[in-house]
Amino acid sequence: MNVFVLPSWYPSARQPMAGLFARDQAAAVAAARPGWRVVVGGWGHLDGALSLRDVRANARALAWRWRARAGWREVDVGGAVLHEHLTPRLSWTLAWAGGGVRGLLSASRANLRAAEVRFGPMDVLHAHVGFPAGWIATQLAAEARTQGRRIPVLLTEHMGPFPFPALRGPAGGLQPALRAAFERADATVAVSEALAQTLRAHGLRCDAVVPNVVDDTRFAELPPPPARTAADPFVFFTLGTLLPTKGMDVLLRALALLPPTLPVQLHIGGSGPERAALQALAANLGVQARVRWLGVLAPAAVPAALAESHAFVLASRHESFGVVLVEALMAGRPVLATRCGGPEGIVGVGDGALVPVDDAPALAAAMQALVLGQLPVDAPATLRERAVARYGGAAVGGRVAALLEGLKQGVEAGR
């Protein structure tokens, strides 16, 4: 069986975390069905993204476009081989002319053509995120129908908060292209129950909830949390782009509410436009000595950062899922998170605790309880086993593969 994957975001050397969920899920499907060929079509994604405000980012994007050439590469992801084909294109903000989506459609058409020349007809298109990839996939499927072929489309939605502001239509509705992607897809999936409810509230179909996959092999050899005496610092780790939606400001305020005598450190992984403001806030709150700024962490560096920590904390204002929470649990670390959508479906009894969004005192209380051993959490091995059973490659890859098989069988049965 041949599967053609269209991601709206995808990892690159410059943006290693962008769209990692799409690559990992494609790899999990390839691992679950060794005889399948899983092809990923790309246009450069964030490497070729132009900005209305960042001149240096534009220079990097234009330099990338000048160097980039169309072609294939084979990528080994944990033993599963992905066939990636690039047709480079520039893109820009969705608020301006749809982000150059017509060029992205042209690139995806070229990628699909290259895949079919090499491997034969694609049996299913799997799009990640309703726009642009979902819309592009349904356009390609419509073009195939004019040629007498039917290629079903599976659309998996990850967007959070849904929809992005640029995809809102008049009076708070949805842009027609986003709604059309859901209406024309053969099956639609959300990565969390909270996101599924949001889709349905917008009048969109959601046929199933299948979580993001997390590569559990990356955390298999991680040691238990570091041993500590009463005087040793308890290390909280957090990871995310430094944007307002990630709530790093709330986390710093919670840190400032902890007793000065409580030995605590906070390690912050990630970078972004809010870094300078957050560092200034840490200084103003008097907690800069308790914070380590780790900068951008490639996926390969995340296990080491988790190995140095005792617990993970996520203060986001919105998450459609929460891959970092699953990674922490697979590393055997308890988690603290906000009730912001996705985490409610991840953090259960024995995993840690959930607190309200934008509630620094509640987050500080949970952090203090965890440090003092007053919050019941399961043993590291139990945390890992439970997370792997729910979100590991074998579990999720098999579920997605079954959905793709069902779509192909439906075409063969004339449905």
C-alpha positions as CSV (number, residue, x, y, z in Angstrom):
1,M,0.0,0.0,0.0
2,N,1.2,3.5,-0.9
3,V,0.5,6.4,1.5
4,F,1.1,10.0,0.6
5,V,1.5,12.3,3.6
6,L,0.9,16.1,3.4
7,P,2.0,17.9,6.5
8,S,1.2,21.6,7.1
9,W,4.5,21.8,9.2
10,Y,7.5,19.5,9.1
11,P,10.9,19.3,10.8
12,S,14.0,20.7,9.2
13,A,17.6,21.4,10.3
14,R,16.7,25.0,11.2
15,Q,13.3,24.1,12.7
16,P,13.8,20.6,14.2
17,M,10.6,20.7,16.3
18,A,8.2,22.1,13.8
19,G,5.6,19.5,12.8
20,L,7.5,16.7,14.5
21,F,4.2,15.1,15.3
22,A,3.5,14.6,11.5
23,R,6.9,13.0,10.9
24,D,6.7,10.7,13.9
25,Q,3.2,9.5,13.0
26,A,4.3,8.8,9.4
27,A,7.2,6.8,10.8
28,A,4.9,4.9,13.2
29,V,2.6,3.9,10.3
30,A,5.6,2.8,8.3
31,A,6.8,0.7,11.3
32,A,3.4,-0.8,11.9
33,R,3.1,-1.9,8.2
34,P,6.6,-2.7,7.0
35,G,5.4,-3.6,3.5
36,W,3.9,-0.1,2.9
37,R,5.6,2.8,1.2
38,V,5.1,6.0,3.1
39,V,5.9,9.1,1.1
40,V,6.0,12.6,2.6
41,G,5.6,15.6,0.3
42,G,7.2,18.9,1.4
43,W,7.7,22.4,0.1
44,G,10.2,23.6,2.7
45,H,7.6,24.6,5.2
46,L,9.1,27.0,7.8
47,D,12.5,27.1,6.0
48,G,10.8,29.1,3.2
49,A,8.4,31.1,5.3
50,L,8.5,34.9,4.7
51,S,7.6,37.3,7.4
52,L,5.9,40.7,7.3
53,R,8.1,41.9,10.2
54,D,11.3,40.0,10.3
55,V,13.7,41.1,7.6
56,R,16.4,38.6,8.7
57,A,13.9,35.8,8.5
58,N,13.1,36.8,5.0
59,A,16.8,36.9,4.0
60,R,17.2,33.3,5.4
61,A,14.1,32.2,3.5
62,L,15.2,33.7,0.2
63,A,18.7,32.2,0.6
64,W,17.2,28.8,1.3
65,R,15.0,29.1,-1.8
66,W,17.9,30.0,-3.9
67,R,19.8,26.9,-2.7
68,A,17.0,24.4,-2.5
69,R,16.5,21.9,-5.2
70,A,13.7,19.4,-5.8
71,G,14.5,15.8,-5.1
72,W,14.3,12.7,-2.9
73,R,15.8,11.7,0.4
74,E,15.3,8.6,2.5
75,V,15.0,9.2,6.2
76,D,15.4,6.5,8.8
77,V,13.2,7.3,11.9
78,G,13.8,4.6,14.5
79,G,14.2,1.9,11.9
80,A,11.2,3.0,9.8
81,V,12.0,4.5,6.4
82,L,10.2,7.6,5.1
83,H,10.5,8.6,1.5
84,E,10.6,12.4,1.5
85,H,10.2,14.4,-1.7
86,L,10.8,18.2,-1.7
87,T,9.5,20.7,-4.3
88,P,10.7,24.0,-2.8
89,R,8.3,27.0,-2.5
90,L,8.1,30.1,-0.5
91,S,5.1,30.8,1.8
92,W,3.9,33.6,4.0
93,T,1.3,34.5,6.6
94,L,-2.1,33.1,6.0
95,A,-3.6,36.5,6.5
96,W,-2.1,37.7,3.2
97,A,-3.3,36.0,0.0
98,G,-3.8,32.7,1.8
99,G,-0.1,32.2,2.6
100,G,0.8,31.5,-1.1
101,V,-1.3,28.3,-1.0
102,R,-1.6,28.1,-4.8
103,G,2.1,27.7,-5.0
104,L,2.0,25.1,-2.2
105,L,-0.7,23.2,-4.1
106,S,1.5,23.3,-7.2
107,A,4.4,21.9,-5.2
108,S,2.3,19.2,-3.7
109,R,1.0,18.2,-7.1
110,A,4.6,17.9,-8.3
111,N,5.5,15.8,-5.2
112,L,2.5,13.5,-5.8
113,R,3.5,13.1,-9.4
114,A,7.1,12.2,-8.4
115,A,5.8,9.7,-5.9
116,E,3.6,7.9,-8.4
117,V,6.3,7.8,-11.0
118,R,8.6,6.1,-8.5
119,F,6.2,3.9,-6.6
120,G,3.0,3.7,-8.6
121,P,-0.4,5.1,-7.7
122,M,-0.9,6.4,-4.2
123,D,-3.7,4.6,-2.4
124,V,-4.5,7.2,0.3
125,L,-3.6,10.9,1.0
126,H,-3.1,11.7,4.7
127,A,-3.1,15.4,5.5
128,H,-2.1,16.9,8.8
129,V,-4.0,20.1,9.7
130,G,-7.0,21.4,7.8
131,F,-5.3,24.3,6.2
132,P,-3.2,24.4,4.1
133,A,-2.5,20.6,3.9
134,G,-6.1,19.4,4.3
135,W,-7.3,21.8,1.6
136,I,-4.4,20.8,-0.7
137,A,-5.1,17.1,-0.2
138,T,-8.8,17.5,-1.1
139,Q,-7.8,19.5,-4.2
140,L,-5.5,16.8,-5.3
141,A,-8.2,14.2,-4.7
142,A,-10.6,16.2,-6.8
143,E,-8.1,16.5,-9.6
144,A,-7.6,12.7,-9.5
145,R,-11.4,12.2,-9.9
146,T,-11.3,14.2,-13.1
147,Q,-8.9,11.6,-14.4
148,G,-11.2,8.7,-13.4
149,R,-9.3,7.9,-10.1
150,R,-10.4,8.0,-6.5
151,I,-7.8,8.7,-3.8
152,P,-9.4,9.0,-0.4
153,V,-8.3,11.6,2.1
154,L,-7.7,11.2,5.8
155,L,-7.5,14.6,7.6
156,T,-5.9,14.7,11.1
157,E,-6.4,18.0,12.9
158,H,-3.7,19.2,15.3
159,M,-4.4,23.0,15.3
160,G,-4.6,24.7,18.6
161,P,-6.3,27.0,19.4
162,F,-8.7,26.1,16.6
163,P,-8.9,27.9,14.4
164,F,-5.9,30.2,14.1
165,P,-7.0,33.8,13.9
166,A,-6.0,34.0,10.2
167,L,-8.4,31.2,9.5
168,R,-11.5,32.8,11.0
169,G,-14.1,34.1,8.6
170,P,-16.6,36.9,9.0
171,A,-18.5,37.0,12.3
172,G,-16.1,34.5,13.9
173,G,-16.8,31.7,11.5
174,L,-14.3,29.7,9.5
175,Q,-12.6,30.5,6.3
176,P,-14.3,28.6,3.4
177,A,-11.1,26.8,2.5
178,L,-10.8,25.3,6.0
179,R,-14.4,24.3,6.2
180,A,-14.2,22.8,2.7
181,A,-11.2,20.6,3.7
182,F,-13.4,19.0,6.4
183,E,-16.4,18.6,4.2
184,R,-14.5,17.0,1.4
185,A,-12.2,14.7,3.4
186,D,-13.2,11.0,3.5
187,A,-12.5,10.7,7.2
188,T,-11.4,13.3,9.9
189,V,-9.5,12.8,13.1
190,A,-8.7,15.0,16.1
191,V,-5.7,14.4,18.4
192,S,-7.7,15.0,21.6
193,E,-11.2,14.9,22.8
194,A,-11.1,18.6,23.6
195,L,-10.2,19.4,20.0
196,A,-12.9,17.0,18.7
197,Q,-15.5,18.9,20.8
198,T,-14.2,22.2,19.3
199,L,-14.4,20.9,15.8
200,R,-18.0,19.8,16.3
201,A,-18.9,23.1,17.9
202,H,-17.9,24.7,14.6
203,G,-20.2,22.3,12.7
204,L,-17.3,20.1,11.5
205,R,-17.3,16.4,11.3
206,C,-14.9,14.4,13.5
207,D,-15.0,10.7,13.0
208,A,-12.4,9.6,15.6
209,V,-9.9,10.7,18.2
210,V,-6.4,9.4,17.8
211,P,-3.7,10.9,19.9
212,N,-0.3,12.1,18.6
213,V,2.3,9.4,18.6
214,V,5.5,9.8,20.7
215,D,8.7,7.9,19.9
216,D,9.0,5.9,23.1
217,T,12.4,4.5,22.1
218,R,14.0,7.9,22.8
219,F,13.3,7.5,26.5
220,A,13.7,3.8,27.0
221,E,17.2,4.1,28.6
222,L,16.5,7.1,30.7
223,P,17.5,6.7,34.4
224,P,15.1,7.5,37.2
225,P,15.0,11.1,38.6
226,P,18.2,12.2,40.2
227,A,18.6,11.3,43.8
228,R,18.6,14.3,46.1
229,T,18.9,15.3,49.7
230,A,16.7,17.9,51.4
231,A,19.2,20.6,50.4
232,D,19.5,19.6,46.8
233,P,17.3,21.5,44.3
234,F,14.2,19.9,42.9
235,V,14.4,20.5,39.2
236,F,11.3,21.3,37.2
237,F,11.7,21.2,33.4
238,T,9.5,22.9,30.8
239,L,9.8,23.0,27.0
240,G,8.1,25.1,24.4
241,T,8.3,28.1,22.0
242,L,8.5,31.3,24.1
243,L,5.1,32.7,23.0
244,P,2.3,34.1,25.2
245,T,0.2,31.0,24.6
246,K,2.7,28.8,26.4
247,G,2.2,30.7,29.7
248,M,5.8,30.9,30.6
249,D,5.0,34.2,32.4
250,V,2.6,32.4,34.7
251,L,5.2,29.7,35.4
252,L,7.7,32.4,36.4
253,R,5.1,34.0,38.7
254,A,4.4,30.7,40.3
255,L,8.1,30.1,40.9
256,A,8.2,33.5,42.6
257,L,5.4,32.4,45.0
258,L,7.4,29.4,46.3
259,P,9.1,29.9,49.7
260,P,12.6,31.2,49.2
261,T,13.9,28.3,51.4
262,L,12.3,25.7,49.2
263,P,15.2,24.3,47.0
264,V,13.8,24.5,43.5
265,Q,15.2,25.2,40.0
266,L,13.4,25.7,36.8
267,H,15.0,24.7,33.5
268,I,13.3,26.3,30.4
269,G,13.9,24.8,27.0
270,G,13.0,26.7,23.9
271,S,13.3,30.1,22.4
272,G,11.1,32.6,20.7
273,P,10.0,36.2,20.5
274,E,9.1,36.5,24.2
275,R,12.6,35.4,25.5
276,A,13.9,38.9,26.4
277,A,10.6,39.9,28.1
278,L,10.5,36.7,30.1
279,Q,14.1,37.1,31.2
280,A,13.3,40.7,32.3
281,L,10.2,39.3,34.2
282,A,12.4,36.7,35.9
283,A,14.8,39.5,37.0
284,N,11.9,41.7,38.3
285,L,10.4,38.8,40.2
286,G,13.8,38.0,41.8
287,V,13.9,34.4,40.5
288,Q,16.6,34.7,37.9
289,A,19.0,32.7,40.1
290,R,16.5,29.8,40.1
291,V,16.1,29.7,36.3
292,R,18.3,28.1,33.6
293,W,17.5,29.1,30.0
294,L,18.5,26.1,27.8
295,G,17.6,27.7,24.5
296,V,16.4,25.7,21.5
297,L,16.5,21.9,22.1
298,A,16.6,19.5,19.1
299,P,14.6,16.4,19.7
300,A,17.7,14.4,20.4
301,A,18.6,16.7,23.3
302,V,15.2,16.5,25.0
303,P,15.9,13.1,26.8
304,A,19.1,14.5,28.4
305,A,17.2,17.6,29.6
306,L,14.5,15.3,31.1
307,A,17.2,13.1,32.7
308,E,18.4,16.2,34.7
309,S,14.9,16.9,36.0
310,H,12.6,15.5,38.7
311,A,9.3,16.7,37.1
312,F,7.8,18.5,34.1
313,V,5.6,21.5,34.2
314,L,3.4,23.0,31.4
315,A,1.6,26.3,32.1
316,S,0.1,26.7,28.6
317,R,-3.0,28.8,27.9
318,H,-4.0,26.4,25.2
319,E,-2.8,23.0,23.9
320,S,-4.7,20.8,21.4
321,F,-2.7,17.9,22.7
322,G,0.6,18.1,24.6
323,V,3.4,15.9,23.2
324,V,5.9,17.2,25.8
325,L,3.7,15.9,28.6
326,V,3.7,12.4,27.1
327,E,7.5,12.6,26.6
328,A,7.9,13.5,30.2
329,L,5.7,10.6,31.3
330,M,7.6,8.2,29.1
331,A,10.8,9.5,30.8
332,G,9.2,8.5,34.1
333,R,8.7,12.1,35.3
334,P,5.5,13.3,36.9
335,V,3.8,16.2,35.2
336,L,2.0,19.4,36.2
337,A,-0.2,21.1,33.6
338,T,-3.0,23.5,33.1
339,R,-6.5,22.5,32.1
340,C,-6.1,24.0,28.6
341,G,-7.6,21.3,26.3
342,G,-5.2,18.5,25.5
343,P,-3.7,17.9,28.9
344,E,-7.0,16.8,30.4
345,G,-6.9,13.7,28.3
346,I,-3.3,13.0,29.2
347,V,-2.8,13.6,32.9
348,G,-4.6,11.0,34.9
349,V,-4.5,9.7,38.5
350,G,-1.0,9.1,39.6
351,D,0.6,11.1,36.7
352,G,0.7,14.5,38.6
353,A,-1.8,17.3,38.7
354,L,-3.9,19.7,36.6
355,V,-4.5,23.3,37.6
356,P,-6.6,26.2,36.1
357,V,-5.2,28.3,33.3
358,D,-3.5,31.6,34.3
359,D,-3.6,30.6,38.0
360,A,-0.1,31.2,39.3
361,P,-1.0,30.5,43.0
362,A,-2.6,27.1,42.1
363,L,0.4,26.2,40.0
364,A,2.8,27.2,42.8
365,A,0.8,25.1,45.3
366,A,1.0,22.1,43.1
367,M,4.8,22.6,42.6
368,Q,5.3,22.9,46.3
369,A,3.2,19.8,47.0
370,L,5.3,17.8,44.5
371,V,8.6,18.9,46.0
372,L,7.5,18.1,49.5
373,G,6.1,14.7,48.5
374,Q,2.6,15.7,49.3
375,L,1.2,14.9,45.8
376,P,0.7,11.2,45.2
377,V,2.5,10.1,42.0
378,D,3.2,6.7,40.6
379,A,6.7,5.2,40.3
380,P,8.8,6.2,37.2
381,A,8.4,2.7,35.6
382,T,4.6,2.8,36.0
383,L,4.4,6.3,34.5
384,R,6.5,5.1,31.5
385,E,4.6,1.9,30.9
386,R,1.2,3.6,31.0
387,A,2.3,6.4,28.6
388,V,3.9,3.9,26.1
389,A,0.7,1.8,26.1
390,R,-1.4,4.8,25.2
391,Y,0.9,6.9,23.0
392,G,3.8,4.7,21.8
393,G,4.5,4.0,18.1
394,A,3.1,0.5,18.1
395,A,-0.2,1.7,19.7
396,V,-0.9,4.8,17.6
397,G,0.8,3.7,14.4
398,G,-1.5,0.6,14.3
399,R,-4.6,2.7,14.8
400,V,-3.7,5.2,12.1
401,A,-2.8,2.3,9.7
402,A,-6.1,0.7,10.3
403,L,-7.9,3.9,9.4
404,L,-5.9,4.2,6.2
405,E,-6.6,0.6,5.3
406,G,-10.3,1.2,5.9
407,L,-10.3,4.1,3.4
408,K,-8.6,2.0,0.7
409,Q,-11.0,-0.9,1.3
410,G,-13.9,1.5,1.0
411,V,-12.7,2.7,-2.5
412,E,-12.2,-0.9,-3.6
413,A,-15.7,-1.8,-2.4
414,G,-17.1,1.2,-4.3
415,R,-18.1,3.1,-1.2
